[in-house]
Amino acid sequence: MTGTVQNRTTAAAAAILGYATLIGFTDNFVRVIAAEGGLWQFHLLRSLMAFALVALAMIPLGLRLRPRRPWALAARSAVHGLGILIYFGCLGFLTVAQAAAGLFTAPIFVLLITRLVYGHPIGPVRLVAVALGFAGVLMVLQPGAQSPLGWASLVSVVAGAFYALGNIATREWCAEESAEAMTLGFFVALGLAGAVGVLVLTLWPPVAPAGVDGFLLRGWVTPTPGFLGWTFVQALGSLIAIGLLVKGYQLAEASRVSIIEYVILPISALWSFLLWGESISGAQTLGMGLIIAAGAMIAFRKR
């Protein structure tokens, strides 16, 4: 029995490693997309590409896409999608490791939200974890007057808060939904947000700066082959990565897998170094360590 558990944990770790490697790679190229197109056009086209890929795989893989509770799934998709929308907006200005550090405050927010909404006790160990996690985020993002983005670098933490709400909704509202239905709902939410954003910015176009600085303000532009190519890589990579992530959580205990998932922080930083020559400071490395430690403390106290 012990050997079986160990094998399943190893298989889960391999799945999560594949997820982190794919996401760390593809998300590092959002800056290339941001230099040519807009956030809203990117999400619209990426979702359309994801729909086409799901349609091709639906019958061969026997995907169950019909939701059991449509309104619950829609609410979960909207909240989760908003968190990821903010995360991708941050990728135009922050490194993947920095944006991911903000996103991975989600376990901390889950703890705080369940305490405030459901009255779950926290306890001293997890209170220390909350403090460590936020200290780690400050070390990674380094907000304030000396930062190029000032306090705006903390926007990625807002993504973590909405991502946490989505995680709570997954457990509380969508326990009976299939992974593929939730994945499709996620892409529907982002696609709709992209369509609305493109429409508004095309009808009432603001003055969008050239390059990456115009990522959030840019409406519809004629997509270049590079933009379409990297958007397709994003769509395909995201679908495969989410599948690996779901598989990892199916293979082993969530408390174990949630800790392994933090491998995305160093892997994203490694991809940034290999692809763009970007390195992180000693303080940022320590901050990542504190975020991982906080997540581990929260996970183990749930067991």
Secondary structure, 3 states (H helix, E strand, C coil): CHHHHHHHHHHHHHHHHHHHHHHHHHHCCHHHHHHHCCHHHHHHHHHHHHHHHHHHHHHHHCCCCCCCCHHHHHHHHHHHHHHHHHHHHHHCCCCHHHHHHHHCCHHHHHHHHHHHHHCCCCCHHHHHHHHHHHHHHHHHHCCCCCCCCHHHHHHHHHHHHHHHHHHHHHHHCCCCCCHHHHHHHHHHHHHHHHHHHHHHHHHCCCCCCCHHHHCCCCCCCCCCHHHHHHHHHHHHHHHHHHHHHHHHHHHCCHHHHHHHHHHHHHHHHHHHHHHHCCCCCHHHHHHHHHHHHHHHHHHHHHC
